[in-house]
Amino acid sequence: MHENTEFTLSREVEAIQIPSGEKTTLPAGTPGVVTQTLGGSYTIATYQGLARVSEKDLDALGLEKPAATDSAARTDEAAGPVDEKAVWDQLRQCYDPEIPVNIVDLGLVYDCQLVQKPEGGSKVEVKMTLTAPGCGMGPAIAHDAQSKILSIEGVDEADVQLVWDPPWNQNMISEAGRMKLGMV
């Protein structure tokens, strides 16, 4: 949508450096280019390197926020049982900021369990990994997954754990992911 768009920051913006995962502040006036716009987060390239900025800061890039989709927002309807498909759909909206394939199709999500709480509501437990154990973006990707899961009506708790067993390898990428990466 906004990929390859050049910008100059109109104001200071908080960002997460890629691949270290360290928080940084990019000053107003910083020039750059948007390299990836997937799942509500934006990867940008500046003289400081790659960074991830959130959708709330699009105005600083001179961009408009895309129209919200029905699946991304909670509804006011009565909550029924949480649909596992809805959880997987939300996980498919999470992306590694350097790879244009969602974490499900990359094979990073190892387990997803829905637990009905006795007092009502649902807890979602996810076990996921990263393409490399030393990736500093792990906490940011896990937080993104947790936030997207919590946006589902009826989910009031989400636990996303990073695990390393089994180690990830390219054979875990889905057919759709392989096609997107040109591996087929």
C-alpha positions in Angstrom: 0.0 0.0 0.0 2.6 2.6 1.1 5.7 0.5 0.2 8.5 2.4 -1.5 7.1 5.7 -0.4 9.7 8.3 0.5 9.1 10.5 3.5 10.7 13.1 5.8 9.5 12.8 9.4 7.3 15.7 10.4 7.8 15.0 14.1 9.8 12.8 16.5 8.8 9.1 16.3 9.4 6.2 18.6 10.6 3.1 16.7 12.1 -0.3 17.2 15.5 -0.9 15.5 15.7 -4.0 13.3 17.1 -6.5 14.0 18.3 -5.6 17.5 14.8 -4.9 18.9 16.0 -1.8 20.8 13.7 1.2 21.1 14.9 4.4 19.6 13.6 7.8 18.8 13.9 9.1 15.3 14.1 12.9 15.1 11.8 15.2 13.1 13.3 15.8 9.7 14.7 12.3 9.3 14.4 11.2 5.6 13.6 7.6 4.7 11.5 5.2 2.7 8.8 2.7 3.7 10.0 -0.8 2.9 7.1 -3.0 4.2 3.5 -2.3 5.3 2.0 -5.4 6.7 -0.2 -6.3 9.6 -0.5 -2.7 10.9 3.2 -2.1 11.4 5.6 -0.4 9.1 9.2 -1.1 8.3 11.2 2.0 7.3 14.7 2.5 6.1 16.5 5.6 7.3 20.2 6.6 7.6 20.0 4.9 11.0 19.1 1.6 9.4 15.8 -0.4 9.4 13.2 0.4 12.0 9.6 -0.6 12.8 7.0 2.1 13.5 3.4 1.6 14.5 0.4 2.6 12.6 -0.3 5.4 15.1 2.7 7.3 13.8 1.7 7.2 10.1 0.9 10.9 10.2 4.6 11.7 11.0 5.5 9.8 7.7 2.9 11.9 5.8 0.7 8.9 5.3 -2.9 8.3 6.1 -4.1 5.4 8.3 -5.9 2.7 6.2 -9.6 2.2 6.7 -10.2 -0.3 9.6 -11.4 -3.8 8.6 -14.2 -5.5 10.4 -12.0 -8.4 11.5 -9.5 -6.1 13.2 -11.9 -4.4 15.6 -14.0 -5.7 18.5 -17.7 -5.7 18.0 -20.4 -4.8 20.5 -22.4 -8.0 19.7 -22.9 -10.5 22.5 -19.8 -12.7 22.8 -20.2 -16.3 22.1 -17.5 -18.9 22.2 -14.2 -17.8 20.7 -13.6 -19.3 17.3 -10.1 -20.8 16.9 -10.2 -19.7 13.2 -10.4 -16.1 14.4 -7.3 -16.6 16.4 -5.4 -18.0 13.5 -6.7 -15.2 11.3 -5.3 -12.6 13.7 -2.0 -14.4 13.9 -1.8 -14.3 10.1 -1.8 -10.5 10.5 1.5 -10.6 12.3 4.7 -10.2 10.3 8.4 -10.3 10.8 9.5 -6.8 9.8 12.1 -8.1 7.4 10.1 -10.9 5.7 6.9 -10.2 3.8 5.2 -13.5 5.0 3.0 -13.8 8.1 4.2 -15.7 11.2 1.8 -18.6 10.5 2.9 -19.2 6.9 6.6 -18.8 8.0 6.0 -21.8 10.3 6.8 -19.8 13.5 3.6 -20.7 15.4 4.0 -24.1 16.9 0.8 -24.3 19.1 -2.4 -22.4 19.7 -4.8 -23.4 22.5 -8.1 -21.8 23.5 -8.9 -22.2 27.2 -12.4 -21.4 28.4 -12.1 -19.7 31.8 -14.5 -20.9 34.6 -15.5 -17.4 35.3 -16.2 -16.7 31.7 -14.1 -15.4 28.8 -11.3 -17.1 27.0 -7.5 -17.3 27.3 -5.4 -18.0 24.3 -2.0 -19.7 24.7 0.4 -19.5 21.8 3.8 -21.0 21.5 5.9 -19.5 18.7 9.5 -19.3 17.7 11.6 -17.0 15.5 13.7 -17.7 12.4 16.9 -17.1 14.5 17.2 -17.4 18.3 19.3 -14.2 18.5 16.6 -12.1 16.8 16.1 -9.0 18.9 12.6 -8.5 17.3 11.2 -11.5 19.1 9.5 -9.6 21.9 8.1 -7.1 19.5 6.6 -9.8 17.3 5.2 -11.7 20.3 3.7 -8.5 21.6 2.1 -7.8 18.2 0.6 -11.3 18.2 -0.7 -10.9 21.7 -2.3 -7.5 20.9 -4.0 -8.9 17.8 -5.3 -11.9 19.7 -6.7 -9.6 22.5 -8.6 -7.7 19.8 -10.9 -10.8 19.4 -14.3 -10.5 21.1 -14.4 -12.9 24.1 -10.6 -13.1 24.5 -9.6 -11.4 27.7 -6.2 -13.0 28.2 -3.4 -14.0 25.7 -0.1 -15.6 26.6 2.4 -15.7 23.7 5.6 -17.6 24.6 8.8 -17.7 22.6 10.1 -21.3 22.4 13.2 -22.8 20.7 12.3 -26.4 20.5 12.1 -27.6 17.8 14.5 -25.2 16.1 12.9 -23.5 13.2 14.0 -24.3 9.6 12.9 -23.4 6.1 11.0 -26.7 5.8 8.4 -25.2 8.2 7.3 -22.5 5.7 3.9 -23.2 4.2 3.2 -23.6 0.5 1.7 -20.1 0.5 4.8 -18.7 2.3 7.1 -20.4 -0.2 5.2 -18.9 -3.1 5.4 -15.4 -1.6 9.2 -15.8 -1.1 9.7 -17.3 -4.6 10.9 -20.6 -3.2 8.5 -22.8 -5.3 
